[in-house]
Structure formats: structure tokens, C-alpha cells
Amino acid sequence: MREWICLLASGTVAVAADSPYDSIVARNAFGLRPAPLIQSAPPPQTVWTPPPDLKITGLVAVPPTKKVSFYVIEHGKPPKSYVLAEGEQQDDIKVVTIDGSSQTVRVKNQGVYVILDFKTHGLSADSNASAANPGQGR
């Protein structure tokens, strides 16, 4: 005896366990095997790289405008030049605050907060020449 169960809410029909097709599944005419278990590979280890070095080239603090220009110097890559206003972000660098009176800039560089000033993070004559001509080495 066959029993049919209808589920009206979802609109699907399910057949009871006594099905004439059970013998076909048991016979496995095509030699089907269960799907192999997929073992996920362990995630690759990430190598920590230090954030790029920032060199200030200019600071504009004329109300209402506050902008800073600087170079981003990464090892093995040509330097990139940025001009950002307070609160702006580009790539992984965000300018948090610009203090025109003390000539300092607070920057979030790849998640690390850094206070930049011209004395310690300004371009020297050596680094200015290499930043202006990144393709030419000495």
C-alpha cells in the first residue's frame, strides 16, 4: 500500500518509504560512489610586513583648508605621492588630524597611528633626490 503525503504549505509532494524505485538505488547500476570528503587546506601563513615609510613634503593649514602632501616609500617599489585633507583616506593611509601651529600630522598607516613632523619625517636632500627620480639609482 502506498502512502502519499502532501504538504500544501510548501507545495512539495513527498513519497513514503515504500517506493518501487528503492530497488534501483540498492542495485547501484552505474557503480556510483559517495562523494569524497573534501578536506580544506590550512590557510597560508601571512607574513607581516612593516608599514611603508611616510615622508612629509608639504603642509597647508589655511582655514578652512588643512592638507598635507607626502611620499609613501615602500621597500622595492617606487615612491607614491599623496595630497590628503584632514579625515581623508587613500589606500591604507588615513590623515586623522593636521596641526598647523606645531607642523605635525597624525596619520593611521595600515592600522598603526603615527605622528609625523618635518624634523623626523621630512624629506632630506638625499631622499628628495631619490623620490624625484625613483627609477634612477646611484
C-alpha positions as CSV (number, residue, x, y, z in Angstrom):
1,M,0.0,0.0,0.0
2,R,1.3,3.4,-0.9
3,E,1.0,6.4,1.3
4,W,1.3,9.8,-0.2
5,I,2.0,12.8,1.9
6,C,1.2,16.2,0.5
7,L,2.5,19.4,2.1
8,L,0.2,22.1,0.9
9,A,2.1,25.0,2.6
10,S,5.3,24.5,0.6
11,G,3.7,22.9,-2.5
12,T,6.0,19.8,-2.4
13,V,5.0,16.2,-2.5
14,A,6.9,13.5,-0.6
15,V,6.7,9.8,-1.2
16,A,6.6,7.3,1.7
17,A,9.5,4.9,2.2
18,D,7.8,2.0,0.2
19,S,8.8,3.2,-3.2
20,P,9.2,1.0,-6.3
21,Y,12.4,2.8,-7.1
22,D,14.2,1.7,-3.9
23,S,15.4,-1.5,-5.6
24,I,17.1,0.6,-8.4
25,V,19.0,2.6,-5.8
26,A,20.0,-0.5,-3.9
27,R,21.3,-2.2,-7.1
28,N,23.6,0.8,-8.0
29,A,23.6,0.0,-11.7
30,F,26.1,2.7,-12.6
31,G,28.5,1.9,-9.8
32,L,28.1,5.3,-8.2
33,R,30.2,6.0,-5.1
34,P,29.6,8.5,-2.4
35,A,31.2,11.9,-2.8
36,P,34.7,12.1,-1.4
37,L,35.2,14.2,1.7
38,I,36.8,17.5,0.9
39,Q,39.5,18.4,3.4
40,S,40.2,22.0,3.5
41,A,43.8,23.0,3.3
42,P,45.1,25.1,6.2
43,P,45.2,28.8,5.5
44,P,48.5,30.1,4.3
45,Q,50.6,31.8,6.9
46,T,50.6,35.6,6.3
47,V,54.0,37.3,6.5
48,W,53.9,40.5,8.5
49,T,55.4,43.4,6.6
50,P,56.1,46.7,8.3
51,P,54.0,49.7,7.2
52,P,55.6,51.9,4.5
53,D,57.7,54.9,5.5
54,L,56.0,58.3,5.1
55,K,57.9,61.5,4.3
56,I,56.2,64.8,4.6
57,T,56.8,67.2,1.7
58,G,54.3,70.0,2.5
59,L,51.6,71.2,4.8
60,V,48.8,73.7,4.2
61,A,46.8,74.9,7.1
62,V,44.9,77.9,5.9
63,P,41.3,77.9,7.4
64,P,39.1,76.2,6.4
65,T,41.6,74.1,4.4
66,K,44.1,71.7,6.0
67,K,46.0,69.4,3.7
68,V,49.3,67.5,3.8
69,S,51.4,66.2,0.9
70,F,53.8,63.3,1.5
71,Y,55.5,60.4,-0.2
72,V,54.9,56.8,0.7
73,I,58.1,54.8,0.4
74,E,57.8,51.0,0.3
75,H,60.8,48.7,0.0
76,G,61.2,47.6,-3.6
77,K,58.6,49.9,-5.0
78,P,58.7,53.4,-6.4
79,P,57.5,56.1,-4.1
80,K,53.9,57.3,-4.3
81,S,52.8,60.9,-3.8
82,Y,49.7,61.8,-1.9
83,V,47.8,65.0,-1.1
84,L,45.2,64.4,1.6
85,A,43.0,66.6,3.7
86,E,42.1,66.0,7.3
87,G,39.8,63.0,7.6
88,E,40.6,61.7,4.1
89,Q,41.9,58.2,3.3
90,Q,43.6,56.6,0.4
91,D,44.9,53.0,0.2
92,D,45.8,52.1,3.8
93,I,46.7,55.6,4.9
94,K,44.3,58.0,6.7
95,V,45.0,61.5,7.8
96,V,43.5,61.8,11.2
97,T,44.4,65.4,12.3
98,I,46.6,68.2,11.0
99,D,48.1,70.7,13.5
100,G,49.3,73.7,11.6
101,S,50.8,75.5,14.6
102,S,53.1,72.6,15.6
103,Q,53.6,71.4,12.0
104,T,52.5,67.8,12.9
105,V,50.2,65.4,11.2
106,R,48.6,62.4,12.9
107,V,48.2,59.5,10.4
108,K,46.8,56.0,10.6
109,N,49.3,54.0,8.4
110,Q,48.0,50.4,7.9
111,G,46.2,50.4,11.3
112,V,49.2,52.0,13.2
113,Y,48.8,55.6,14.4
114,V,51.9,57.7,13.8
115,I,52.6,61.4,14.4
116,L,54.6,62.9,11.6
117,D,56.7,66.1,11.7
118,F,59.2,67.7,9.4
119,K,62.2,67.1,11.7
120,T,61.9,63.3,11.8
121,H,59.7,62.5,8.8
122,G,60.6,65.3,6.4
123,L,62.4,64.6,3.1
124,S,66.2,65.2,3.3
125,A,68.3,66.2,0.3
126,D,69.2,62.5,-0.2
127,S,65.7,61.1,-0.1
128,N,64.3,64.1,-2.1
129,A,66.6,63.3,-5.0
130,S,65.6,59.6,-4.9
131,A,61.9,60.4,-4.6
132,A,62.1,62.8,-7.5
133,N,63.8,60.3,-9.7
134,P,62.6,56.9,-8.5
135,G,63.8,54.9,-11.5
136,Q,67.4,56.1,-11.3
137,G,69.6,54.6,-8.7
138,R,73.0,55.8,-7.5
